[in-house]
């Protein structure tokens, strides 16, 4: 008979010996998943004796984590922009740095609204739907589209939209980049694959082995899809519309060059992530 407190400690030690960072936090999250509880309740019941069913489930999750399966896939959840999203192996796990896209997009939408303008938005390559849904939850006045080439990703995104009660406010469309978009938009947002093909093998095993490669691999220079999107953007972005793109810091100069060829009169701003790295390009047509 072992208490939850001891099980968390033992789990953290196992993960730590395997070289997994933040082993104590991960151990707590694993046991929160096993016991179907939150952190407050977990700490309030540290003397609880886990039954055999819980212990068996925990052993399964720990074994999978030791094989470097991402914790988010084990928990089937990831928090993003204050919301919880269902995630599975068919979609990229939302990252904190991507929240910059949402923060900036909300600022753009609010400014337009204050100026008496309506807004339409498209989230290209929506994956779990984290960006589009975060916008819909936090800004109720925009027409929102979300596209993805993966039907599995769109199923997950639709599920998440239903979970956050915004499914009627987002139109999910399947297709390549802007192909499914049938009307001009005021704001285009994209977090497309931008890892160079040769660098995939250098990624952490959690990413390399488990997250969908099609959501990571950006081709030889990492910009295959980003460049294609920029070249197509004039077809669907309204005059004086804006574009927000996430990318690797090393790609900023090249993407800026491409963007200025497509939008020669645009104002371009580079936004930094929490680590102080250039992460998002904000292209504003003038």
Beta strands, then each sheet from edge to edge (+ up, - down):
strand 1: 78-80
strand 2: 83-85
strand 3: 120-124
strand 4: 143-148
strand 5: 170-174
strand 6: 185-190
strand 7: 237-246
strand 8: 267-272
strand 9: 278-284
sheet 1: 1+ 2-
sheet 2: 5+ 4+ 3+ 6+ 7+ 9- 8+
end
